[in-house]
Amino acid sequence: MSNVFTFSIGRKLIMSLMGLFLCAFLLVHLGINLLLIFCDTTEPFNIAANFMASNVVIKVFEIGLFGGILLHIIYAVILTIKNWFARTVGYKVGNNQQTSFFSKYMVHTASIIGIFLILHLMDFYVKAKFLGGATSVTYEDGKTFHDLGALVIARFHIGWVVMVYIVALLGLGFHLIHGFQSAFQTIGLNHPVYTPIIKGLGLFYSVVVAAGFMAIPIVVYFFK
């Protein structure tokens, strides 16, 4: 027990907790991004983005977020490699066919998300924060922000960028469908009554998050 985090179950527990933390972050990120399509100007989005970038508490969470992503990836790679070496025969399928399908392709969807995340951070976070890719805008209260909203809208007016986002977000949705319920199962919530509820909640969450994020580039491309 003293070395629980060196064993497979310990790694799965850490990966699950980090995954649930990232699920919470996705909801916050989605809520801010939806301001781009529900507001007539980019001002609300820019104010929210600036708050997220400048608030001390949020900055601490940002460090935790990047750390969580890194840990999630590292432990996922470790567990996948260990399973590949340990799997001399196929596992018996105990869950329903839908869960088995999404579980089977977790590595593939994770790879898509990982590549997309690198491109996304380079295109927006690094470019805007360190390379001067975003112009500045000053509002009536005299405050000046990076116009990240204009940068996002400009990118989503490029057809191939929109297509890449849609493919990546489909991968995210598929990854979340299994990952959500699997995380709760790993932390001990595996019960004949609660498990179907968690699976249903996970499916609902995954569809809402993936569809919500996909709606943003689509609406911007056609209507903004």
C-alpha positions in Angstrom: 0.0 0.0 0.0 2.9 2.4 0.7 3.9 2.1 -3.0 0.4 2.2 -4.4 1.3 4.8 -7.0 4.0 2.5 -8.4 1.5 -0.2 -9.2 -0.9 -0.3 -12.2 -4.0 0.5 -10.1 -2.2 3.6 -8.6 -1.3 4.8 -12.1 -4.9 4.3 -13.2 -6.2 6.2 -10.2 -4.0 9.2 -10.9 -4.9 9.1 -14.6 -8.6 8.9 -13.7 -8.4 11.8 -11.3 -6.5 13.9 -13.8 -9.1 13.0 -16.4 -12.0 14.1 -14.3 -10.1 17.4 -13.6 -9.8 17.9 -17.3 -13.5 17.2 -17.8 -14.3 20.0 -15.4 -11.9 22.3 -17.3 -13.5 21.5 -20.6 -16.9 22.8 -19.4 -15.3 26.1 -18.3 -13.4 26.4 -21.6 -16.6 25.6 -23.5 -18.6 28.2 -21.6 -16.1 30.9 -22.4 -15.7 29.9 -26.1 -19.5 29.9 -26.6 -19.4 33.7 -25.9 -18.0 34.0 -29.5 -21.2 32.8 -31.1 -23.8 34.1 -28.6 -22.5 37.7 -28.3 -22.4 40.3 -31.0 -18.9 41.4 -30.3 -15.7 39.7 -29.1 -15.6 41.9 -25.9 -17.2 39.4 -23.5 -14.9 36.6 -24.7 -11.8 38.8 -24.5 -12.7 40.0 -21.0 -13.2 36.4 -19.9 -10.0 35.2 -21.6 -8.1 38.0 -20.0 -9.5 37.1 -16.5 -8.4 33.5 -17.0 -4.9 34.6 -18.1 -4.3 37.2 -15.4 -6.1 36.0 -12.2 -3.6 34.6 -9.7 -5.8 31.7 -8.6 -6.6 30.8 -12.2 -2.9 30.9 -13.0 -2.3 28.3 -10.3 -5.0 26.2 -11.8 -3.4 26.6 -15.2 -0.2 25.2 -13.9 -2.2 22.3 -12.4 -4.0 21.9 -15.7 -0.8 21.5 -17.8 0.5 19.2 -15.1 -2.7 17.2 -15.2 -2.6 16.9 -19.0 1.1 15.8 -18.8 0.4 13.2 -16.1 -2.7 12.0 -17.9 -0.6 11.4 -21.0 2.4 9.9 -19.3 0.3 7.4 -17.3 -1.8 6.6 -20.3 1.3 5.7 -22.3 2.8 3.7 -19.4 -0.5 1.7 -19.0 -0.9 1.1 -22.7 2.6 -0.2 -23.1 2.3 -2.5 -20.1 -1.0 -3.8 -21.4 0.5 -4.4 -24.8 3.3 -6.5 -23.3 1.0 -8.3 -20.9 -1.7 -9.1 -23.3 -0.8 -12.6 -24.6 -4.5 -13.5 -25.1 -7.5 -11.3 -25.7 -9.5 -10.2 -22.8 -13.1 -11.5 -22.3 -15.6 -8.7 -22.9 -17.6 -8.0 -19.8 -19.2 -4.7 -20.8 -21.8 -3.9 -23.4 -20.7 -3.6 -27.1 -20.8 0.2 -27.1 -18.3 0.5 -24.2 -16.1 -2.1 -25.8 -16.0 -0.2 -29.1 -15.0 3.1 -27.5 -12.5 1.4 -25.1 -10.8 -0.4 -28.0 -10.0 2.9 -29.8 -9.0 5.0 -26.7 -5.3 5.0 -27.8 -6.3 6.2 -31.3 -8.6 9.0 -30.1 -6.0 10.0 -27.5 -3.4 10.3 -30.3 -5.7 12.6 -32.3 -6.4 14.7 -29.2 -2.7 14.9 -28.3 -1.7 16.1 -31.8 -4.6 18.6 -31.9 -3.7 19.9 -28.5 -0.1 20.7 -29.6 -1.3 22.5 -32.7 -4.0 24.3 -30.8 -1.6 25.6 -28.1 0.9 26.6 -30.7 -1.7 28.4 -32.8 -3.4 30.4 -30.0 -1.6 30.2 -26.7 2.0 30.5 -27.9 1.2 32.8 -30.8 -0.9 35.2 -28.8 1.1 35.2 -25.6 4.7 35.1 -26.9 4.8 35.8 -30.6 2.4 38.8 -30.8 -0.1 37.0 -33.0 -3.1 38.8 -31.5 -3.8 42.5 -31.9 -4.7 44.7 -28.9 -8.1 46.3 -28.4 -9.1 49.0 -25.9 -12.7 49.2 -24.5 -14.7 52.1 -23.1 -13.4 51.5 -19.6 -9.9 52.1 -20.8 -8.7 48.6 -20.4 -6.6 47.1 -23.2 -6.7 43.3 -23.9 -5.3 41.0 -26.5 -8.1 40.6 -29.1 -8.1 36.8 -28.9 -11.7 36.7 -30.1 -10.7 38.3 -33.4 -7.8 35.8 -33.7 -10.1 32.8 -33.2 -12.7 34.1 -35.6 -10.0 34.7 -38.3 -8.8 31.2 -37.9 -12.3 29.8 -38.1 -12.8 31.5 -41.4 -10.3 29.1 -42.9 -12.0 25.9 -44.2 -9.3 23.4 -43.5 -8.9 24.7 -40.0 -12.6 24.1 -39.3 -12.3 20.6 -40.7 -9.3 19.8 -38.5 -11.2 21.1 -35.5 -14.3 19.0 -36.3 -12.2 15.8 -36.7 -10.3 16.4 -33.5 -13.5 17.2 -31.5 -15.1 14.0 -32.8 -12.1 12.2 -31.4 -12.5 14.1 -28.1 -16.1 13.0 -27.9 -15.4 9.4 -28.5 -12.5 9.5 -26.0 -14.8 11.1 -23.3 -17.6 8.5 -23.8 -15.4 5.7 -22.4 -13.0 7.8 -20.3 -15.7 9.5 -18.2 -17.3 6.3 -17.0 -14.0 4.5 -16.8 -12.6 7.2 -14.4 -15.5 6.8 -12.0 -15.2 3.0 -12.1 -11.5 3.3 -11.3 -12.1 5.4 -8.2 -14.6 2.8 -6.9 -18.0 3.9 -8.3 -18.8 0.5 -9.9 -22.3 -0.6 -8.9 -25.2 -2.2 -10.7 -27.4 0.8 -9.9 -25.0 3.7 -10.2 -22.9 2.5 -13.2 -25.6 2.8 -15.8 -26.4 6.3 -14.5 -22.8 7.3 -14.7 -22.6 5.8 -18.2 -25.6 7.8 -19.3 -24.3 11.0 -17.7 -21.0 10.4 -19.4 -22.6 10.0 -22.8 -24.7 13.1 -22.3 -21.6 15.1 -21.1 -19.5 13.8 -24.1 -22.1 14.7 -26.7 -22.7 18.2 -25.2 -19.0 19.0 -24.9 -18.1 17.7 -28.4 -21.1 19.2 -30.1 -20.7 22.5 -28.2 -17.1 22.9 -29.3 -17.8 21.8 -32.9 -20.7 24.4 -33.1 -18.2 27.2 -32.6 -16.1 26.9 -35.7 -19.1 25.9 -37.8 -21.2 29.0 -36.7 -18.2 31.3 -37.1 -17.3 30.0 -40.6 -20.9 30.3 -41.9 -22.4 33.2 -40.0 -19.7 35.4 -38.4 
